[in-house]
Amino acid sequence: MANVQVKFGEQLRAIRERIGISQEKLAELAGLHRTYISSVERGKRNISLVNIRQIANALDVDMAALMPTRASLRGSD
């Protein structure tokens, strides 16, 4: 069963790939480390709102765009 961290990471990766930038470029734009972005995308981090805002700004999307849908979370922790 996937949890909210995994679903968030999947959503982040999908947006990043759709925009066509690497984890390294996203990290640079967001002022974060590439390994941090990688661990968020793999669902290994419980990301803070501050970092969600930095990533959303770097991707030029609303913070809400990064949030998994209710349907994708059904059955998750």
N, C-alpha and C positions, 0 to 999 in steps of 0.2 A: 504494500500500500504506500503510495507516494504521500509525502507530507507537504505542507505549505511552502517550506523552504525549497524543496525540489521543484514544485510547480512554479514558484517565483523564478527560479533559475532557468527553467525551460522557457518561460515567457521572455525573460531577459535575452537569452540566447537567440530566440526566434526573431526578436526585434533587431538585435545587433546584426544578425546575418542578413535580414531583409534590407537593412540600411547598407550593408556591405563593408563593415569595418571589422578589424581584428580586435581581439581582446586587448592586445597591446595598445592600439590606438584609442579604444574606449577608456582604458585605464589612464592614458595620458590626458585625454580630454576631461575626464572626471577628477583628476588629481588623486588617483588611487593606484595601487600596485597591480600589475598584471596577474600575479598569483592570487590576489584578493578577488578580482573579477572572475577568475577561473573557479575558485572555491565557491563563490556565490552561484555561478551557473551550474555547478555540480550539486547544489543544495547542501553544502557543508557549512554554510555560515548563516547565522541569524542576523541578517543585515539591519542596520539602523535606519531610521527615517532620514537622517542627515545624509547618509550614503545613497539611499534611494533617490533623494532629491538631486544629488550630484550626478548620478548616473542618468537620471531622466533629463537633466539639463544638457548633459553631454550628447545624449541621443536626440535631443530636441523633441521630446514627447512629454505629455503630462505624466505625473507620477502614477496616476491611475492606470495608464496603459501598461505598466509593468506588473500590475496585480493580476494574479490568476483569477479566472472566472469562478463563480460559485459552483457551476456544473463540474468544472475540472477538479474541484476540491471535495466533491461528494465522496465519502468513504475515507477521507484523509484524516490525519490527527487534528 
